């Protein structure tokens, strides 16, 4: 009727923490593998782009990738990103 095993709760918490740590390590490894493959294939997924200010306002706004320094419009970045995901999918990375 009463639960006299006070250590069971602590053991369950420790097990849950260990499972979370292992899952986090697996996700880190998968992310590192994805970035390494992108580097090998010359792909930048353009996660962070900054506005280029020296171009006149009359032209479409252009952005520069913080990582690979590519300069393009937002539409061009989106097109490139979609094509890059397709290449990674064909290579069996995703």
DSSP file (Angstrom, degrees, kcal/mol; ACC not computed):
  #  RESIDUE AA STRUCTURE BP1 BP2  ACC     N-H-->O    O-->H-N    N-H-->O    O-->H-N    TCO  KAPPA ALPHA  PHI   PSI    X-CA   Y-CA   Z-CA
    1    1 A X              0   0    0      0, 0.0     2,-0.3     0, 0.0     0, 0.0   0.000 360.0 360.0 360.0 -39.2    0.0    0.0    0.0
    2    2 A X        -     0   0    0      2,-0.0     2,-0.9     0, 0.0     0, 0.0  -0.813 360.0-126.8-105.4 146.0    2.9    2.4    0.8
    3    3 A X        +     0   0    0     -2,-0.3     0, 0.0     1,-0.1     0, 0.0  -0.805  30.4 172.7 -91.4 107.5    5.9    3.0   -1.4
    4    4 A X        +     0   0    0     -2,-0.9     2,-1.4     1,-0.1     3,-0.2   0.437  50.8  97.6 -94.9  -0.1    8.9    2.5    0.8
    5    5 A X    >   +     0   0    0      1,-0.2     3,-0.9     2,-0.1     4,-0.5  -0.668  41.8 167.6 -93.7  86.4   11.5    2.7   -2.0
    6    6 A X  T 3> S+     0   0    0     -2,-1.4     4,-0.7     1,-0.2     3,-0.4   0.742  71.8  61.4 -71.7 -22.8   12.6    6.3   -1.6
    7    7 A X  H 3> S+     0   0    0      1,-0.2     4,-2.3    -3,-0.2    -1,-0.2   0.664  85.9  76.1 -76.7 -16.3   15.6    5.7   -3.9
    8    8 A X  H <> S+     0   0    0     -3,-0.9     4,-2.3     1,-0.2    -1,-0.2   0.884  93.0  50.8 -64.9 -38.7   13.4    4.8   -6.8
    9    9 A X  H  > S+     0   0    0     -4,-0.5     4,-2.0    -3,-0.4    -1,-0.2   0.925 112.1  46.2 -65.7 -44.2   12.4    8.4   -7.5
   10   10 A X  H  X S+     0   0    0     -4,-0.7     4,-2.5     1,-0.2    -2,-0.2   0.882 112.0  51.9 -65.0 -38.2   16.0    9.6   -7.5
   11   11 A X  H  X S+     0   0    0     -4,-2.3     4,-2.4     2,-0.2    -1,-0.2   0.896 108.8  50.6 -65.1 -39.6   17.0    6.7   -9.7
   12   12 A X  H  X S+     0   0    0     -4,-2.3     4,-2.3     2,-0.2    -2,-0.2   0.886 110.8  49.2 -64.9 -38.9   14.3    7.6  -12.2
   13   13 A X  H  X S+     0   0    0     -4,-2.0     4,-2.3     2,-0.2    -2,-0.2   0.923 111.7  48.4 -65.9 -44.1   15.4   11.2  -12.3
   14   14 A X  H  X S+     0   0    0     -4,-2.5     4,-2.3     1,-0.2    -2,-0.2   0.896 111.7  49.9 -62.8 -40.2   19.1   10.1  -12.9
   15   15 A X  H  X S+     0   0    0     -4,-2.4     4,-2.5     2,-0.2    -1,-0.2   0.908 110.2  50.0 -64.8 -42.2   18.0    7.8  -15.6
   16   16 A X  H  X S+     0   0    0     -4,-2.3     4,-2.3     2,-0.2    -2,-0.2   0.896 111.1  49.6 -63.7 -40.0   15.9   10.5  -17.3
   17   17 A X  H  X S+     0   0    0     -4,-2.3     4,-2.5     2,-0.2    -2,-0.2   0.918 110.9  49.2 -64.4 -43.2   18.9   12.9  -17.1
   18   18 A X  H  X S+     0   0    0     -4,-2.3     4,-2.5     2,-0.2    -2,-0.2   0.920 111.0  49.9 -62.8 -43.7   21.2   10.3  -18.6
   19   19 A X  H  X S+     0   0    0     -4,-2.5     4,-2.4     1,-0.2    -1,-0.2   0.908 111.6  48.7 -60.4 -42.3   18.8    9.6  -21.5
   20   20 A X  H  X S+     0   0    0     -4,-2.3     4,-2.4     2,-0.2    -2,-0.2   0.899 111.0  50.4 -65.7 -40.4   18.5   13.4  -22.2
   21   21 A X  H  X S+     0   0    0     -4,-2.5     4,-2.2     2,-0.2    -2,-0.2   0.907 111.5  48.1 -63.8 -41.4   22.3   13.7  -22.2
   22   22 A X  H  X S+     0   0    0     -4,-2.5     4,-2.1     2,-0.2    -2,-0.2   0.908 112.1  48.9 -65.6 -41.5   22.7   10.8  -24.6
   23   23 A X  H  X S+     0   0    0     -4,-2.4     4,-2.2     2,-0.2    -2,-0.2   0.906 110.9  50.8 -64.1 -41.3   20.0   12.2  -26.9
   24   24 A X  H  X S+     0   0    0     -4,-2.4     4,-2.4     1,-0.2    -2,-0.2   0.902 109.5  50.7 -62.8 -41.7   21.6   15.7  -26.8
   25   25 A X  H  X S+     0   0    0     -4,-2.2     4,-2.2     2,-0.2    -1,-0.2   0.888 109.7  50.5 -64.1 -39.2   25.0   14.1  -27.7
   26   26 A X  H  X S+     0   0    0     -4,-2.1     4,-2.2     2,-0.2    -2,-0.2   0.905 110.9  48.4 -65.2 -41.7   23.4   12.3  -30.7
   27   27 A X  H  X S+     0   0    0     -4,-2.2     4,-2.4     2,-0.2    -2,-0.2   0.892 110.8  51.1 -66.6 -39.0   21.8   15.5  -32.0
   28   28 A X  H  X S+     0   0    0     -4,-2.4     4,-2.5     2,-0.2    -2,-0.2   0.920 110.7  48.8 -61.5 -43.7   25.1   17.3  -31.6
   29   29 A X  H  X S+     0   0    0     -4,-2.2     4,-2.2     1,-0.2    -2,-0.2   0.894 111.0  49.9 -64.3 -40.3   26.9   14.6  -33.6
   30   30 A X  H  X S+     0   0    0     -4,-2.2     4,-2.1     2,-0.2    -1,-0.2   0.906 111.7  48.5 -65.3 -41.1   24.2   14.7  -36.3
   31   31 A X  H  X S+     0   0    0     -4,-2.4     4,-2.5     2,-0.2    -2,-0.2   0.909 110.9  50.2 -65.0 -42.1   24.5   18.5  -36.6
   32   32 A X  H  X S+     0   0    0     -4,-2.5     4,-2.3     1,-0.2    -2,-0.2   0.898 110.4  50.2 -62.4 -39.9   28.3   18.3  -36.8
   33   33 A X  H  X S+     0   0    0     -4,-2.2     4,-2.3     2,-0.2    -1,-0.2   0.897 110.3  50.3 -65.1 -39.7   28.1   15.7  -39.5
   34   34 A X  H  X S+     0   0    0     -4,-2.1     4,-2.4     2,-0.2    -2,-0.2   0.933 112.0  46.7 -63.8 -45.9   25.6   17.9  -41.5
   35   35 A X  H  X S+     0   0    0     -4,-2.5     4,-2.3     1,-0.2    -2,-0.2   0.886 111.8  51.4 -64.8 -38.0   27.9   20.9  -41.2
   36   36 A X  H  X S+     0   0    0     -4,-2.3     4,-2.2     2,-0.2    -1,-0.2   0.910 111.1  47.7 -64.7 -41.8   30.9   18.9  -42.2
   37   37 A X  H  X S+     0   0    0     -4,-2.3     4,-2.3     2,-0.2    -2,-0.2   0.901 110.3  52.2 -65.6 -40.8   29.1   17.5  -45.3
   38   38 A X  H  X>S+     0   0    0     -4,-2.4     5,-3.0     1,-0.2     4,-0.7   0.909 109.8  49.4 -61.2 -42.1   27.9   21.0  -46.2
   39   39 A X  H ><5S+     0   0    0     -4,-2.3     3,-0.6     3,-0.2    -2,-0.2   0.918 111.2  49.1 -62.7 -43.2   31.5   22.2  -46.0
   40   40 A X  H 3<5S+     0   0    0     -4,-2.2    -2,-0.2     1,-0.2    -1,-0.2   0.877 115.5  43.4 -63.5 -37.8   32.7   19.4  -48.2
   41   41 A X  H 3<5S-     0   0    0     -4,-2.3    -1,-0.2    -5,-0.1    -2,-0.2   0.486 112.8-117.4 -87.5  -3.5   30.0   20.1  -50.8
   42   42 A X  T <<5 +     0   0    0     -4,-0.7     2,-0.4    -3,-0.6    -3,-0.2   0.834  64.0 147.7  71.8  32.3   30.5   23.8  -50.7
   43   43 A X      < -     0   0    0     -5,-3.0     2,-0.5    -6,-0.2    -1,-0.2  -0.859  30.1-172.7-105.6 133.3   27.0   24.5  -49.4
   44   44 A X        -     0   0    0     -2,-0.4    40,-0.1     1,-0.1    -9,-0.0  -0.995  13.3-157.4-118.9 127.1   26.0   27.3  -47.1
   45   45 A X        -     0   0    0     -2,-0.5    -1,-0.1    39,-0.1    36,-0.1   0.415  31.4-133.2 -86.8   4.0   22.5   27.2  -45.8
   46   46 A X        +     0   0    0      1,-0.1     3,-0.2     2,-0.1    35,-0.1   0.910  41.5 164.3  49.3  61.9   22.6   30.9  -45.1
   47   47 A X        +     0   0    0      1,-0.2     2,-0.5    18,-0.0    -1,-0.1   0.827  68.1  36.8 -76.1 -32.0   21.1   30.9  -41.6
   48   48 A X        +     0   0    0      2,-0.0    18,-2.6     0, 0.0     2,-0.4  -0.962  69.1 173.2-127.8 115.3   22.2   34.5  -40.8
   49   49 A X  E     -A   65   0A   0     -2,-0.5     2,-0.4    16,-0.2    16,-0.2  -0.949  14.7-153.3-121.8 144.2   22.2   37.2  -43.4
   50   50 A X  E     -A   64   0A   0     14,-2.8    14,-3.1    -2,-0.4     2,-0.2  -0.885  26.7-104.3-116.5 145.0   22.9   40.9  -42.9
   51   51 A X  E     -A   63   0A   0     -2,-0.4     2,-0.6    12,-0.2    12,-0.2  -0.459  28.4-133.9 -68.1 134.7   21.7   43.8  -45.0
   52   52 A X        -     0   0    0     10,-2.6     3,-0.4    -2,-0.2    10,-0.4  -0.836  21.3-171.9 -89.7 119.3   24.3   45.3  -47.3
   53   53 A X        +     0   0    0     -2,-0.6    -1,-0.1     1,-0.2     4,-0.1   0.677  69.6  71.5 -90.5 -18.8   24.0   49.1  -46.8
   54   54 A X  S    S+     0   0    0      2,-0.1     2,-0.4     3,-0.0    -1,-0.2   0.575  78.7  89.9 -79.3  -5.5   26.3   50.4  -49.5
   55   55 A X  S    S-     0   0    0     -3,-0.4     7,-0.1     7,-0.1    -3,-0.0  -0.744  90.3-101.8 -89.9 136.5   23.9   49.5  -52.3
   56   56 A X    >   -     0   0    0     -2,-0.4     3,-0.9     1,-0.1    -1,-0.1  -0.136  23.4-123.0 -56.8 151.6   21.4   52.2  -53.3
   57   57 A X  T 3  S+     0   0    0      1,-0.2    -1,-0.1    -4,-0.1     4,-0.1   0.755 103.9  72.4 -68.5 -24.9   17.8   51.8  -52.0
   58   58 A X  T 3  S+     0   0    0      2,-0.1    -1,-0.2     3,-0.0     2,-0.1   0.810  89.9  68.6 -64.1 -30.1   16.4   51.9  -55.6
   59   59 A X  S <  S-     0   0    0     -3,-0.9     3,-0.1     1,-0.1    -4,-0.0  -0.441 108.9 -77.6 -83.1 162.8   17.7   48.4  -56.3
   60   60 A X        -     0   0    0      1,-0.1    -1,-0.1    -2,-0.1    -2,-0.1  -0.336  61.0 -95.0 -58.3 141.3   16.3   45.3  -54.6
   61   61 A X        -     0   0    0     -4,-0.1    13,-0.5    -3,-0.1     2,-0.3  -0.336  45.0-153.3 -60.6 134.2   17.7   45.0  -51.0
   62   62 A X  E     - B   0  73A   0    -10,-0.4   -10,-2.6    11,-0.2     2,-0.3  -0.839   6.4-157.4-114.7 150.9   20.7   42.8  -50.9
   63   63 A X  E     -AB  51  72A   0      9,-3.4     9,-2.3    -2,-0.3     2,-0.4  -0.880   7.8-142.4-125.6 154.6   22.0   40.7  -48.1
   64   64 A X  E     -AB  50  71A   0    -14,-3.1   -14,-2.8    -2,-0.3     2,-0.2  -0.977  23.4-122.1-119.6 130.9   25.4   39.2  -47.2
   65   65 A X  E  >  -A   49   0A   0      5,-2.6     4,-1.2    -2,-0.4   -16,-0.2  -0.511  13.8-142.0 -68.9 133.4   25.8   35.8  -45.5
   66   66 A X  T  4 S+     0   0    0    -18,-2.6    -1,-0.1    -2,-0.2   -17,-0.1   0.753  96.4  37.0 -67.5 -24.3   27.6   36.1  -42.3
   67   67 A X  T  4 S+     0   0    0    -19,-0.4    -1,-0.1     3,-0.1   -18,-0.1   0.900 130.2  21.0 -98.3 -50.8   29.5   32.8  -42.9
   68   68 A X  T  4 S-     0   0    0      2,-0.1    -2,-0.1     0, 0.0    -1,-0.0   0.512  91.6-130.0-101.9  -4.2   30.3   32.5  -46.6
   69   69 A X     <  +     0   0    0     -4,-1.2     2,-0.1     1,-0.2    -3,-0.1   0.598  48.9 158.7  67.6  13.7   30.1   36.2  -47.5
   70   70 A X        -     0   0    0     -6,-0.1    -5,-2.6     1,-0.0     2,-0.5  -0.456  29.9-148.5 -65.8 139.9   27.8   35.6  -50.5
   71   71 A X  E     +B   64   0A   0     -7,-0.2     2,-0.3    -2,-0.1    -7,-0.2  -0.960  37.2 125.8-115.3 127.4   25.8   38.7  -51.5
   72   72 A X  E     -B   63   0A   0     -9,-2.3    -9,-3.4    -2,-0.5     2,-0.1  -0.964  58.1 -82.0-163.7 172.4   22.3   38.2  -53.0
   73   73 A X  E  >  -B   62   0A   0     -2,-0.3     4,-2.2   -11,-0.2     5,-0.2  -0.391  47.1-106.5 -78.1 165.9   18.6   39.2  -52.6
   74   74 A X  H  > S+     0   0    0    -13,-0.5     4,-2.4     1,-0.2     5,-0.2   0.888 122.2  53.6 -61.4 -38.2   16.4   37.4  -50.1
   75   75 A X  H  > S+     0   0    0      2,-0.2     4,-2.4     1,-0.2    -1,-0.2   0.903 107.9  49.6 -63.7 -41.2   14.7   35.6  -53.0
   76   76 A X  H  > S+     0   0    0      2,-0.2     4,-2.6     1,-0.2    -1,-0.2   0.901 110.3  50.6 -65.0 -40.1   18.1   34.4  -54.4
   77   77 A X  H  X S+     0   0    0     -4,-2.2     4,-2.6     2,-0.2    -2,-0.2   0.919 110.8  49.2 -61.8 -42.9   19.1   33.1  -50.9
   78   78 A X  H  X S+     0   0    0     -4,-2.4     4,-2.3     2,-0.2    -2,-0.2   0.909 112.1  47.9 -63.4 -42.3   15.8   31.2  -50.6
   79   79 A X  H  X S+     0   0    0     -4,-2.4     4,-2.2     2,-0.2    -2,-0.2   0.923 113.6  47.5 -63.0 -45.2   16.2   29.7  -54.1
   80   80 A X  H  X S+     0   0    0     -4,-2.6     4,-2.4     1,-0.2    -2,-0.2   0.899 111.2  51.4 -62.9 -41.3   19.8   28.7  -53.2
   81   81 A X  H  X S+     0   0    0     -4,-2.6     4,-2.4     2,-0.2    -2,-0.2   0.913 109.9  49.2 -63.3 -43.6   18.7   27.2  -49.9
   82   82 A X  H  X S+     0   0    0     -4,-2.3     4,-1.9     1,-0.2    -1,-0.2   0.918 112.7  47.3 -62.7 -43.6   16.0   25.1  -51.5
   83   83 A X  H  X S+     0   0    0     -4,-2.2     4,-2.2     2,-0.2    -1,-0.2   0.874 110.6  53.2 -64.9 -37.1   18.4   23.8  -54.1
   84   84 A X  H  X S+     0   0    0     -4,-2.4     4,-2.5     2,-0.2    -2,-0.2   0.910 107.4  50.0 -65.3 -42.6   21.0   23.1  -51.3
   85   85 A X  H  X S+     0   0    0     -4,-2.4     4,-2.3     1,-0.2    -1,-0.2   0.891 109.9  51.9 -62.6 -37.9   18.5   21.0  -49.3
   86   86 A X  H  X S+     0   0    0     -4,-1.9     4,-2.4     2,-0.2    -2,-0.2   0.915 109.7  49.1 -64.2 -42.1   17.6   19.1  -52.5
   87   87 A X  H  X S+     0   0    0     -4,-2.2     4,-1.9     1,-0.2    -2,-0.2   0.912 111.9  48.4 -62.2 -42.8   21.4   18.3  -53.1
   88   88 A X  H  <>S+     0   0    0     -4,-2.5     5,-2.4     1,-0.2     6,-0.8   0.872 111.3  50.4 -66.1 -36.1   21.7   17.2  -49.5
   89   89 A X  H ><5S+     0   0    0     -4,-2.3     3,-1.1     1,-0.2    -2,-0.2   0.908 109.8  50.0 -67.3 -41.6   18.7   15.0  -49.8
   90   90 A X  H 3<5S+     0   0    0     -4,-2.4    -2,-0.2     1,-0.3    -1,-0.2   0.848 108.0  54.1 -63.7 -34.0   20.0   13.4  -53.0
   91   91 A X  T 3<5S-     0   0    0     -4,-1.9    -1,-0.3    -5,-0.2    -2,-0.2   0.553 116.4-117.4 -77.6  -7.0   23.3   12.8  -51.2
   92   92 A X  T < 5S+     0   0    0     -3,-1.1    -3,-0.2    -4,-0.4    -2,-0.1   0.677  81.0 121.1  80.8  18.4   21.4   10.9  -48.5
   93   93 A X      <       0   0    0     -5,-2.4    -4,-0.2     1,-0.2    -5,-0.1   0.868 360.0 360.0 -81.3 -38.2   22.5   13.4  -45.8
   94   94 A X              0   0    0     -6,-0.8    -1,-0.2    -9,-0.2    -5,-0.1   0.457 360.0 360.0 -89.3 360.0   19.0   14.4  -44.7
